Amino acid sequence: MYRAYSEKTEKNRTERKAMRAETLNIVDEIRQAITLLRRHL
């Protein structure tokens, strides 16, 4: 039972890290878009 819990917990951590990385990429793209918009205004 502990092992199954541990594997599930590790999977959740991995998924959270992947989601965080994806979120950071989106934030970076938004920052770049804002920078470009500011240059054109």
C-alpha positions in Angstrom: 0.0 0.0 0.0 2.8 2.4 0.8 4.5 1.7 -2.5 1.3 2.5 -4.5 0.9 5.7 -2.5 4.5 6.6 -3.1 4.3 6.0 -6.9 1.1 8.0 -7.1 2.7 10.9 -5.1 5.8 10.8 -7.4 3.5 10.9 -10.5 1.7 13.9 -9.0 5.0 15.7 -8.4 6.2 15.0 -11.9 2.9 16.3 -13.4 3.0 19.4 -11.2 6.6 20.1 -12.4 5.5 19.7 -16.0 2.6 22.0 -15.5 4.8 24.6 -13.8 7.2 24.4 -16.7 4.4 24.8 -19.2 3.0 27.7 -17.2 6.4 29.5 -17.1 6.7 29.0 -20.9 3.3 30.6 -21.4 4.2 33.5 -19.1 7.5 34.0 -21.0 5.6 34.1 -24.3 3.1 36.7 -22.9 6.0 38.9 -21.7 7.6 38.7 -25.2 4.3 39.6 -26.8 3.9 42.6 -24.5 7.4 43.8 -25.2 6.7 43.6 -28.9 3.4 45.5 -28.5 5.1 48.2 -26.5 7.7 48.7 -29.2 5.0 49.2 -31.8 3.0 51.7 -29.8 
